[in-house]
Each structure stands twice: as C-alpha cells, then as structure tokens.
C-alpha cells in the first residue's frame, strides 16, 4: 500500500529490512529497471 501511494521503493526496502533492493523488488513484484530508477531518485 505504501509503495502504491508513494512509489518510494527505498522506504519500503528499509521498512522491510531488506539489505538489497532486488529483494524488495521481488517482494513487490515490480519491474527491476523501474524500481532501480525510483530508488536512485529517492533520498533517505
């Protein structure tokens, strides 16, 4: 729900405790390229 509302995959990664963004992407079922682009734009 948070990802759909914000598009902030880095925040989701931190909330879920994933060390790698790829794990979060797999968990969410989103495209890896889109996810990495979003993560690079996000400051936490």
Buried (B, 14 or more C-beta within 10 A) or exposed (E): EEBEEEBBBBBBBEEEEBEEBEEBBEEBEBEEEEBBEBBEEBEE
